Amino acid sequence: MTSTPLFLANASDAAGRRFDLRVAEGRVAGSAPQPGDHVLDLAGRCLRPGLINAHDHLQLNSLPRLKYRQQPHANVAEWIADIDAQRALDPRLRANAARSKPARLLAGGLKNLLAGTTTVAHHDPWHPRLDDEDFPVRVLRSAWSHSLGLDGDAAVRAACHGAPAGEPWIVHAAEGVDDAARLEFERLEALGCLGPRTLLVHGLALDDAQQRRLVQAGGGLVWCPASNLHLFGRTIAPQALAAQGRLALGSDSRISGTRDLLDELAVARQHSMLDEMALEALVSTQAAALLRLPDCGHLAPGARADLLVLPAGLALSRARRADVELVAVDGRILLADPHLPGLDDADLLPVRLDGRPKLLHARLVAALQLEDVTEPGLDLAPALEALS
């Protein structure tokens, strides 16, 4: 759906510099207004590209964090075995499995949108629901394998070498702290699966030499620090990979990660020496480069009009979803603050998010109702009252 051209005046960037931005036909269209544009005066608010979440399992976000032992795991295989043993016993796992797949995916998309994320790398099989116009975020189509542990060497090699040209190939690897996790890098290298399109997820067991070999091969790493800390009690030192542009950030799903990508950024800040600029790159320019998304992660003319507005002066790594004042995907406003000057969109309905008034797109409200999707902290009652 093509939205009305939008002119955002008096925005500021992360450094506080003022600029204007025009959006037309879902793309950034320069900085000069045109007759008929819908004008929003941001009055100095910070305008950024929508965030890129480099790793999630969308269908698992209705679950809380789970772990069935007190001590840290040595390898993700232990955690998977614990989950498998509880599938028929834990009522939370049973309830999630009983939900329809479209509803579970929608819950994951909603989680991302509410935190300003507009593009997500979903590490699971494609589902037609992800193509629907009312799905909250753009979901990346890419080649992937789950892991050597679940798929086996032959299937991983075939998937890597059969990946379409121009797409990244993404795989969980070295997710643990033991020798078996560390040796997964050597196995992937022996299979010929380390190259410019390779993105390893987690990589917790990689030593410095293996990180260097990954960079030399042209590959990269998706860092999910909260999941690492929850399952294994530690995470990587990200400085070297980040400095070389070979690191992106992923939230993972809520079953092991944080609530959303903004919370993940806070964890990344707390467990690294990365400055704010480096942290922002992990969910914008660096993520876009590693995921081969040349029209995402920036606001240059021709880029996708994926937009995030936050209060002026608020560092991204210290923002929470209640701070989000606008999110647009392909130029269509899906979430906004009702106090945003000039906002007048009949497609937006009132809701409350973490106790604050917000506006949510009517099509998304309808989808959440239809599929009976709820989100902790999101109250649709004002929208339903407005429709009655």
Phi, psi and omega in degrees: 000129178274126181267165176299138176306141188236133175242118180257110184261150172059040173279164170233152175268185185297337179268002178090003179283137182279145174200164175245155182216131175251141180236130177213137179053040174078007182231158172289127188235041176094203187227012181248133180288157177233154177304137179091353178294145169277118186262129171242124176267109183280350173049043176091356177299155184274124179251123180233164168293148175305147185286154178246120177263110188279357177198121175205159168242094193302327187281000183250012187270358173274355180267152171279173172300136181232140170197136189250017174216154183281321184281156177297151174282155173269332184209148181299336179300327178294317181294317179298319179296321178295317178298314181301321181291341184257357188303322181269354187253321185278118182298334179291319177292320180295318181295319179295317180295332181284339178290152177293150179299316177302321180293319180294320178294319179299320178300320178292321177295319179298314178309315183290314181302316185298339179257016176084010178273132182243344178227134184227135169270107183267118188264064180197171182301149179291147177227142181304333180301331182290343179270350186292145183297331181271006176291135194294332186227165173278131179251127184288131169270122180208162174281143182202160166231155177289297184188163173297323184295320182267327185264331183089157186300314186296316181292322178295315179298316180296319180294318180297310185285343177264004182295135180300146178300141177089352179255148170288159171242124191241135181211139169295134180204149177053040181268085182162186183233008183257180182295325179299319178293316181297321183287349176298327177298316180296322179296316178296321178296317179295331178278358182074030185255016175250118182197188185297339181262359186281127172237115176270136177259127179090285177059028186298325185274357182295132173272177185300319181295320179292322175300318179296319179294325176298315179295317179299329178282351180090007182273184180211178183230138171259120185263128177233074190299322183295319177296317177303313183294321181294316186272326190237354177078007178201168176219182185280164165271110192270356193302313185295314180295320180296318182296333180264007178072023185246026184225136171231167183247138174230147181276342194056180179274169183291348180295336175224344185258202181271183180296318185197182186291329175296317177296324178296321177299322178296319177296318179300319178297317183291336186242031176204175174253020181288138176278177186297322180296318179293322178296316180297324180298329181295339180242015179220261189297315181291320177299317180297319180294314182292326180272001177060055179239079188294340181255018177237163174083005178207172184238030176286156178307134182095344178290157173300139181276065174263116193233145174225126177245130177232163176302147178302138174081357181271117178297139183302320183287352177249002179279151172235165189297333177294340179281343186295128183254342175195139169226128176233140175242123184052038175083355180263123181286122181252334181216137180205162173270130182296344181270003180293122185299131176086357182289124180209088185227112183293346180278356183258137182241149182287137173219178171234135180234117182050041176086357181251144177290136176220173174237136182233143184300138184299324180295323178289318176303315180297319180294319179297320176296310185300319185262007175054048179262127176242158179221124178306128179093349179255121181249113180272357185306317179299324179293317181293324177294320179295330180278341186279000000 
